[in-house]
């Protein structure tokens, strides 16, 4: 799966599982870390874990396994690294504290209107 497709699929999965404030930022022009960051917020540490688990399970069914994962012990920020796509799932507090949206503001914010439900 190409990196943009993988990132878009992660966005869809997070949306279906009721993730909040979902963002997809293209960073390939400004960083060698990845092509895309996908950011989402869960309403509790339990939902953060559920969102991350769902991304892993559904992408694994499509043949995509993470290179590494971090944060499952804390449940406030879980990072799932697929190489060219890194999925970050936060609690509200962790999202505001680490503020990756601001840190990566030089990246290109992707339009997700076609990917997110209209609820």
Backbone bond lengths (Angstrom), bond angles and torsions (degrees), N, CA, C in turn:
res aa  C-N    CA-C-N  psi(-1)  N-CA   C-N-CA  omega(-1)  CA-C   N-CA-C  phi
1 X - - - 1.445 - - 1.536 107.70 -
2 X 1.301 117.62 133.13 1.461 122.23 176.99 1.539 109.35 -66.15
3 X 1.321 116.40 155.89 1.464 119.75 -174.78 1.536 112.55 -60.97
4 X 1.332 118.33 -39.48 1.469 119.52 179.73 1.524 110.79 -65.65
5 X 1.334 116.69 -41.51 1.469 120.72 177.31 1.525 111.09 -60.91
6 X 1.328 116.32 -44.19 1.451 120.99 -179.09 1.525 110.13 -63.28
7 X 1.315 117.26 -44.39 1.463 121.33 178.46 1.523 110.78 -62.22
8 X 1.328 116.81 -43.47 1.471 120.21 179.07 1.519 111.22 -63.69
9 X 1.321 117.15 -39.29 1.463 120.27 178.53 1.527 110.44 -65.61
10 X 1.326 117.30 -39.72 1.469 120.51 176.38 1.529 110.07 -61.05
11 X 1.324 117.41 -41.06 1.467 121.71 177.57 1.531 110.25 -59.82
12 X 1.324 116.80 -46.97 1.480 120.74 179.74 1.531 110.93 -60.26
13 X 1.319 116.50 -44.60 1.469 121.10 -179.16 1.530 109.92 -61.92
14 X 1.313 117.10 -47.90 1.463 121.13 179.87 1.522 111.06 -61.95
15 X 1.310 117.24 -38.46 1.463 121.51 179.01 1.529 111.13 -65.96
16 X 1.326 116.39 -45.70 1.475 119.67 179.82 1.527 111.93 -62.75
17 X 1.314 116.67 -28.63 1.470 121.92 -179.13 1.530 111.05 -92.08
18 X 1.329 116.97 11.22 1.467 124.14 174.68 1.526 114.45 71.71
19 X 1.338 116.79 31.47 1.458 120.21 171.32 1.523 109.67 -65.15
20 X 1.307 117.03 151.81 1.468 122.93 -178.53 1.527 109.98 -110.83
21 X 1.324 116.04 160.37 1.471 123.55 174.30 1.533 112.18 46.21
22 X 1.315 116.41 48.67 1.469 120.78 -177.96 1.525 109.48 -75.82
23 X 1.327 115.12 130.71 1.458 121.89 178.98 1.523 109.21 -133.39
24 X 1.304 115.82 148.18 1.467 122.30 174.61 1.523 106.00 -128.77
25 X 1.328 115.64 117.85 1.457 120.94 -175.30 1.526 109.21 -118.48
26 X 1.318 115.74 122.78 1.462 119.99 175.22 1.525 107.62 -81.67
27 X 1.346 115.88 123.46 1.464 119.88 -177.29 1.530 112.43 -122.03
28 X 1.321 117.47 6.01 1.471 120.15 -174.13 1.525 113.68 -58.78
29 X 1.325 117.92 -29.45 1.466 120.99 -179.24 1.525 113.16 -80.24
30 X 1.324 117.05 -16.86 1.465 119.54 -175.62 1.522 113.59 -117.96
31 X 1.343 117.90 -5.25 1.460 120.18 -177.67 1.519 111.18 -153.15
32 X 1.314 115.60 150.02 1.467 120.20 174.57 1.527 111.16 -94.67
33 X 1.333 117.76 2.34 1.462 121.46 -179.17 1.522 112.58 -64.74
34 X 1.320 116.65 -41.06 1.463 121.62 -175.34 1.523 108.57 -168.87
35 X 1.331 115.67 173.83 1.462 120.73 172.38 1.528 110.92 -88.23
36 X 1.348 116.09 -37.27 1.464 121.21 -176.19 1.517 110.76 -139.04
37 X 1.319 115.13 144.33 1.456 123.29 164.90 1.520 106.27 -109.64
38 X 1.319 116.62 136.07 1.459 122.64 171.56 1.520 105.50 -114.71
39 X 1.328 116.90 125.54 1.460 122.44 -178.62 1.517 109.27 -117.61
40 X 1.328 116.09 139.76 1.460 120.68 176.39 1.522 108.94 -150.17
41 X 1.326 115.31 156.04 1.456 122.10 179.62 1.514 109.27 -118.92
42 X 1.330 114.83 137.12 1.462 121.73 172.47 1.512 108.98 -104.52
43 X 1.314 116.67 154.08 1.463 120.99 -176.15 1.525 112.68 -80.56
44 X 1.335 117.63 -10.51 1.462 122.23 179.01 1.524 108.19 -157.54
45 X 1.330 116.95 167.82 1.461 119.50 177.73 1.525 110.59 -63.97
46 X 1.310 117.14 -31.66 1.468 120.99 177.44 1.524 110.23 -64.89
47 X 1.337 117.47 -43.68 1.456 119.83 179.27 1.527 111.38 -69.61
48 X 1.325 117.70 -34.67 1.470 120.31 177.13 1.520 109.20 -57.63
49 X 1.328 116.96 -47.61 1.464 121.10 179.12 1.529 110.75 -63.86
50 X 1.327 117.17 -42.76 1.467 120.74 179.84 1.526 111.32 -62.86
51 X 1.326 117.67 -40.97 1.465 121.50 178.34 1.527 110.58 -63.29
52 X 1.331 116.63 -47.57 1.463 120.66 -179.54 1.531 110.74 -63.49
53 X 1.320 116.55 -43.43 1.469 120.44 178.30 1.522 111.22 -59.05
54 X 1.325 116.47 -43.47 1.461 121.13 -178.10 1.528 111.48 -64.72
55 X 1.317 116.81 -40.71 1.470 120.30 176.72 1.525 109.14 -60.19
56 X 1.317 117.02 -48.24 1.466 120.37 -178.56 1.520 112.24 -61.55
57 X 1.327 116.63 -46.95 1.465 121.02 -177.77 1.522 111.22 -62.87
58 X 1.335 116.57 -50.14 1.466 119.32 -175.39 1.526 112.50 -69.87
59 X 1.324 117.74 -36.57 1.467 118.61 177.75 1.525 110.93 -72.05
60 X 1.322 117.17 -32.66 1.467 119.88 176.17 1.533 110.13 -63.30
61 X 1.340 116.86 -38.06 1.471 121.34 176.78 1.528 110.99 -62.33
62 X 1.325 117.21 -24.25 1.465 122.11 178.51 1.530 111.47 -96.45
63 X 1.345 116.38 10.41 1.453 120.92 175.62 1.517 115.48 87.84
64 X 1.324 117.50 12.53 1.464 121.61 -178.56 1.531 110.22 -110.68
65 X 1.315 116.21 120.89 1.465 121.39 177.09 1.524 109.46 -116.67
66 X 1.328 116.99 143.25 1.463 119.05 -179.44 1.525 112.07 -70.26
67 X 1.319 114.83 149.45 1.460 121.90 173.67 1.524 108.23 -71.51
68 X 1.333 115.92 -40.44 1.463 121.61 176.67 1.518 109.82 -160.55
69 X 1.316 114.54 160.61 1.459 121.58 174.48 1.528 107.90 -132.67
70 X 1.304 116.17 151.83 1.460 121.83 178.16 1.519 109.09 -143.80
71 X 1.333 116.23 150.86 1.460 121.52 171.20 1.509 115.92 96.62
72 X 1.325 119.04 1.43 1.467 119.39 -177.95 1.525 112.38 -64.12
73 X 1.320 117.95 -23.82 1.471 119.60 178.60 1.520 112.21 -74.64
74 X 1.330 116.22 -35.03 1.464 119.25 -176.07 1.529 112.48 -85.38
75 X 1.313 117.31 -33.83 1.467 123.37 -177.58 1.524 113.46 62.23
76 X 1.336 118.19 13.10 1.462 118.77 176.81 1.527 111.10 -103.28
77 X 1.334 116.46 -24.47 1.470 121.70 175.52 1.514 106.57 -151.13
78 X 1.308 116.13 109.64 1.463 121.09 177.12 1.519 107.74 -109.38
79 X 1.325 115.33 129.01 1.455 123.09 -179.49 1.529 107.58 -112.36
80 X 1.327 116.31 128.55 1.466 121.98 177.13 1.527 106.62 -121.16
81 X 1.324 115.68 112.33 1.461 122.10 -173.15 1.528 109.95 -101.37
82 X 1.335 115.84 115.32 1.464 122.15 177.19 1.525 111.44 -103.32
83 X 1.318 117.46 20.18 1.459 121.00 -178.90 1.510 111.24 89.28
84 X 1.323 117.04 -82.17 1.462 121.11 -179.54 1.529 113.23 -88.60
85 X 1.326 116.32 -8.63 1.463 121.63 178.07 1.525 107.85 -132.50
86 X 1.325 115.70 129.89 1.462 120.47 176.80 1.519 107.72 -120.38
87 X 1.331 115.43 123.16 1.460 122.28 179.98 1.525 107.81 -100.09
88 X 1.333 115.72 127.15 1.466 122.41 178.45 1.527 107.63 -116.47
89 X 1.334 116.80 124.69 1.464 121.32 176.93 1.530 107.18 -121.51
90 X 1.322 115.95 122.97 1.459 122.92 -172.75 1.524 112.20 -120.93
91 X 1.343 114.92 158.45 1.461 119.78 158.49 1.527 105.78 -77.19
92 X 1.315 116.94 165.12 1.467 120.67 178.83 1.528 110.88 -57.97
93 X 1.326 116.31 -44.69 1.464 120.86 -177.92 1.521 111.26 -62.60
94 X 1.330 117.63 -45.57 1.464 121.63 -179.17 1.530 110.63 -66.08
95 X 1.320 117.03 -38.39 1.464 119.84 179.86 1.521 110.72 -62.01
96 X 1.331 115.83 -43.12 1.467 119.65 179.38 1.522 111.16 -69.96
97 X 1.324 117.53 -38.49 1.459 121.04 -178.49 1.529 111.69 -65.33
98 X 1.347 117.13 -49.33 1.465 120.37 -176.87 1.532 112.63 -81.46
99 X 1.314 116.89 -26.64 1.467 124.05 172.44 1.532 113.99 47.36
100 X 1.328 116.09 51.13 1.463 120.03 178.50 1.529 111.88 -63.31
101 X 1.322 117.26 -27.31 1.469 120.53 177.62 1.534 109.70 -57.43
102 X 1.315 116.51 -44.31 1.465 120.94 179.03 1.525 111.17 -75.10
103 X 1.324 115.99 -42.38 1.466 120.60 -177.80 1.530 111.70 -58.89
104 X 1.330 116.96 -36.29 1.468 122.22 -178.11 1.525 112.02 -106.57
105 X 1.318 117.16 27.39 1.464 121.01 -178.26 1.525 113.59 -64.45
106 X 1.332 117.68 -18.21 1.467 120.13 177.04 1.529 112.16 -78.27
107 X 1.320 116.38 -11.07 1.462 120.23 174.84 1.520 109.70 -74.71
108 X 1.328 115.98 173.36 1.458 121.00 -179.48 1.524 109.86 -96.06
109 X 1.329 115.64 115.59 1.462 121.57 177.10 1.529 108.39 -72.85
110 X 1.322 117.39 119.87 1.459 121.24 -178.92 1.532 110.69 -80.81
111 X 1.312 116.18 144.41 1.465 122.17 175.66 1.523 107.81 -76.65
112 X 1.331 116.64 120.16 1.464 121.26 -176.92 1.530 112.79 -107.29
113 X 1.324 117.28 11.01 1.469 120.09 -174.84 1.523 112.63 -58.55
114 X 1.324 118.50 -30.68 1.460 121.19 179.06 1.534 112.44 -82.64
115 X 1.319 117.10 -12.05 1.471 121.30 -175.75 1.515 113.14 -102.46
116 X 1.334 117.46 -26.81 1.455 121.28 -174.80 1.522 111.23 -95.02
117 X 1.341 115.29 145.98 1.455 119.89 176.94 1.529 108.85 -69.03
118 X 1.289 116.61 160.08 1.459 121.87 -175.65 1.522 112.54 -94.75
119 X 1.332 117.90 19.51 1.480 120.75 -179.20 1.489 112.25 -68.59
